[in-house]
Amino acid sequence: MNKRPEDDLWTPRTVEETQAIYRRWAKEYDSDVLNWGYATPTRVARALRAAGADVNQPILDFGCGTGLSGQALAAEGFNLVDGTDISPEMLAKAKERDLYRSIWLGQPGKCDEVRPGDYAGIVATGVVSMGAAPPETLALLVSLLAPGNLLAFSYNDATLADSGYMAALDSACKTDGVALAFEEHGPHLPELKAESTVYVLQRT
């Protein structure tokens, strides 16, 4: 029997394995996750706005995938959104949405195209998580914040249960000049009985 994507969504794997999964999954990704009731993109976009992000300032959708997070940001009124992802196949789907001001293929563990302060807000919906980007990605994203900038991201259940990711979160919250501005646990993929916590960090 062929494995479905949900069979090993939240398991540790290499970058190459992650890219292979999303290469195979790109065509069906949207229909699959929407059928599962994917709630986190909307929750992250709303949290970013609730934390005080200006909808007229540029936002980076880090790990934008097929653009569902960009679509959620647009629904909340954000109109200057750039996107990046390490999967060419997922990125191609995001381009088709015509939501992004700029979009580019990123490199794992890097974001050399961005300097601190380039974006008033950064979102990473389901990105820094078990089976996707490693824990140290959170420190990378925090390093891209200038005073007043916000970082909105999510941890799913499997990620919340992993000591490495929780240590990364604790370290980020203890970074000098960084404050936890928002935290809320709620639905992630309801049809899979999966939940997530949405966080917003602010550089003060």
C-alpha positions, 0 to 999 in steps of 0.5 A, a space after each residue: 500500500 502506498 503511504 499517504 502524506 499524513 502517514 509521516 508528516 511529523 517525523 524527523 527527516 533530512 532536508 533532502 527527504 523533506 524536499 522529496 515529500 513536497 515534490 511529490 505532494 505539491 499537486 495534491 497539497 492544497 486539496 489534502 490540507 483543506 480537506 483536513 480543515 487546515 486552520 493555522 494559516 488563518 490563525 497566524 495571519 490574525 495573530 500577526 494583525 492582533 499583535 499590531 502589524 501594519 497591513 501596509 508594511 511589507 511582510 515576509 511569508 517564510 516557507 510559503 509553500 503553495 501560498 495558503 499562508 499568503 492567501 490568509 495574509 491577504 484576507 487579513 488585509 496585508 497587501 505587500 507580501 513576499 514569499 520564499 520556500 525551498 521547494 520549487 514545486 510548491 513555489 510554482 503553485 504559490 506563484 500561480 496565486 498571484 498574491 506575492 509582490 516578490 517570490 524566490 527559491 530559498 536555501 535550507 538554513 539560510 535567508 541571505 536575501 533579507 536584512 534585519 528590518 526589511 520586513 515589519 512582519 515575518 510569518 512562518 506557518 507550520 515551517 519551524 516544526 517536526 518534519 519541516 525546518 529544524 529548531 535552529 530556524 527560529 533563531 535565524 528568523 529572530 535575527 531578521 527582526 529589527 526593533 518593532 518587527 514581529 515574527 508570527 509562527 506555529 508549533 503543531 502538537 508533535 513540535 510542542 512535544 519535542 524538547 529541541 523545538 521547545 528549547 529553541 522557543 525558550 531561547 528565542 523568548 529569552 533573546 535580549 530585546 525580544 518579547 512574546 506578544 501573543 500565544 494561543 493554542 487551537 485547531 491545526 488540522 481538525 480532521 486529523 485531530 491535530 492542534 497547534 500553538 500560534 506565537 508572535 514574538 516582537 523585537 522591542 
